Amino acid sequence: MAKRHNQRPQGMPSKAQVLEFIQSSDKPAGKREIAKAFGLKGQEKIGLKKLLKDMAEEGLIDGKKTAYHRMGGVPKVTVLRVVAIEDGEPIAEADNWAPDAPGSPPRITLKEMKGKGGKRAPALKRGDRVLARTEERDSGWIAHPMKKLPARTEGLLGVVEIDGGGKAWLAPVDKRIRNSSPISDLGEADEGLLVLAERTGRNERSGVKVVEVIGDPLAPKSFSMIAIAKHGIPHVFPDTVHEEARRAAELPLSEDKREDLRHLPIVAIDPADARDHDDAIWAEPDQQGGFDALIAIADVSYYVRPGSALDREARKRGNSVYFPDRVVPMLPEILSADVCSLREDEDRAAMACHIKIDASGHVTGFRFTRAIVRIHHNIPYEDAQAAVDNGDPPEYLANLWAAWKLLADARAKRDPLELDLPERRVMLNDEGQIEEIAVRERLDAHRVVEDFMIAANVAAAKALEAKNSPVVYRVHETPSREKLLALREYMATMGKKLALGQVVTPGLFNRMLKDVTDESEKAQVMEAVLRSQTQAYYGPANAGHFGLALGSYAHFTSPIRRYADLLVHRALVDAYKLEQPKPGNGLPEGTGLSDKDRASLQEVSDAISTSERRAMEAERDTIDRYVAAWLSGRVGETFDTRITGVQGFGFFATIVGVGGDGLVPISVLGDEYFRHDEASQSLIGERSGTTYSAGDRLKLKLAESNALTGALKFVPVDADGNAIEARGRRPEPRRRGAGGPKKGKYQTGKRGRPGNIRHQGRRKK
């Protein structure tokens, strides 16, 4: 509670007194409130205005004249976005926190939200936005939600639908958004088109107006464009960045200052459809049963200088985002796909990590240089694997595989976490249409490259530690005690024990998985183990990498597509004095860490961790839409599925070998009441005992497939393969709110072409 103004010293306050007032006020504190609190009048108010301006320039306060707050803090009343659910409590961040803002976004614990009449409101979930009053305590930030806000970008991207009365509606393309919004201004949009809209009032019922027409919602480009718009991914480079990239691309390689490695048969092994090539590898046997090896990485730090427009844009993006039909790169194409990319038979600037591998597979030495390389061959994984499997591979591949076997032996002794998590691959034809969706095959060639990259990443972290240099670590913390206890309870429901000793290691989970022989049961356990893990992140404080069973780990090997790696390269340039001559071209001279880099490593790490999560969600959403589009022509077919999650309202299942999570509502499970057992992740029929548990394999019929939202809906089938029609006692949640068409044309309920879209011509003017 703020003190009354007559209890404060009167007259012009000091900066410390202004800060104390702003932080202790229980309501927004602007210029007027500060002047009143200190009894300022006339010329004193002019002096206060200058004082507040000076404090803002010094980085002490932020905000506007009607509501200031401490720099690095959040306003008293502001919009928050839920970013995680931890121990049942929603954790939020300021919704408008910029990636390059000073200070990391405070993590704010949201207290229980009240509904109408003081009743408990529905639980908040990740992605929800609320207007809240914030409060900073000794234990951290908390917030009291005032009201839940409509989704911002997600709810404003949709398809124009016209109902029977001629009224236009915006059907959302996010499966979490259940309500259509009335369109008050169609602009140039027609029925059936994908559009971007903005609200015309404060709530959903006030309607929206169309501000941009994107086009055919099922055109090849649309699925990725939906994700880009929905997640707010920057995808257009400013002209200044393009111009600077062009000048950077003209920088000479300074051959006399770089280690010349062009004589080595260094190879880049990548996916056949790789759009850029960050890394390449080489190895040859030494005289002691080990290997000398080299990991060559694109020297992006030579071209992207600290403080440049290129650097600011890369920092804002955080990473490249990969979709089946396109990539949204961190760097302009002239750098990401050309000058920095390690392409066959072309001289390239590289950061070289030389490592010594002994006969037991341990890395016993390393050194880093700036080099010039000429890649001997760009090889797809499949071709490299075929060459080795044929029994007579070229010497450079044979050496790589032999060195890798030593690294693999050392990895096995380290016993990192081994989870078999299949990766879906969407293959498109020349017209951008889906040709096939399949699980990407896991080859030894993938493991070869992966283990060389891990060795280089560890070497980079240790090399910087040896020089007491700043490090942006890749951190994966040990699972929390709460999650481990929940896992133990879950294993107990399966009749299995999980012994939690003083030290939890990845090997504990590996042994548990090896003890499970039934494939269906193993899938259940694997899902549970995955849920128990923490999310990896970037940070300047080392907490180890639990999953890889490594004490020090940094990302060094992908600076074309990850800003974290670029920072590690800059730190190595400084620590090992790898600076090059400084040609002009209008670019900053230094290529190491800037003072801003050093002062803001925590803030930048937080921002790029957030960018990474954003990219993962966008990529996953897009794959889901492609899968739904591919399956929309197979509505009515029965598939082999596996249950991936169980809730009180039903369960989610994925098609084996294809993917795409779909809902099975509890209302279609049969004519009895199903009880949700949270501990065992099961739904149990109270009369029949029929049980649906996470990991179970079963046949389900595809009932609906919505290509625009990526949502699928399944129904169970009887022994004869017929859908169970009986309705249970617990009703399915309503799919839409008041107003709007009950089911849009873009949600298929029968067999038809993708999306089952019927374009009905241009709307009447």
Buried (B, 14 or more C-beta within 10 A) or exposed (E): EBEEBEEBEEEBBEBEBBBBBBBEBEEBBBBEBBBEBBEBEEEBBEEBEEBBEEBBEEEBBBBEEEBBBBBBBBBBBBBBBBBEBEEEBBBBBBBEBEBEBEBBBBBBBBBEBBEEEEEEBEEBEBBBBBBBBBBBEEEEBBBBBEEBBBBBEBBBBBBBBBBEEEEBBBBBBBBBBEBBBBBBBBEEBBBBBBBBBEBBEEEBEEBBBBEBBBEBBBEBBBBBBBBBBBBEBBBEBEEEBBBBBBBBBEBEBBEEEBBEBBEBBBBBBBEEEBBBBBBBBBBBEBEEEBBBBBBBBBBBBBBBBBBBBBBBBBBBBBBBBBBBBBBBBBBBBBBBBBBBBBBBEEBBBBBBBBBBBBEEBBBEEBEBBBBBBBBBBBBBBEBBBBBBEEEEBBEBBBBBBEBBEBBBBBBEEBBBBBBEEBEBBBEBEEEBEBEEBBEEEEBBBBBBBBBBBBBBBBBBBBBBBEEEBBBBBBBBBBBBEEBBBBBBEBBEEBEBEBEEEEEBBBBBBBEBBEEBEEEBBBBBBBBBBEBBBBEBBBBBEBBBBBBBBBEBBBBBBBBBBBBBBBBBBBBBBBBBEBBBEEEEEEBBEBBBBBEBBBEBBBBBBBBBBBBBBBBBBBBBBBBBBBBBBBBBBBBEEBBEBBBBBBEEBBBBBBBBEBBBBBBBBBBBBBEBBBEBBEEBBBBBBEEEEBBBBBBBEBBBBBBBBBBBBBBBBBBBBEEEEEBBEEBBEBEBEEEBEEBBBEBBBBBBBEBBEBBBBEEEEEBEE
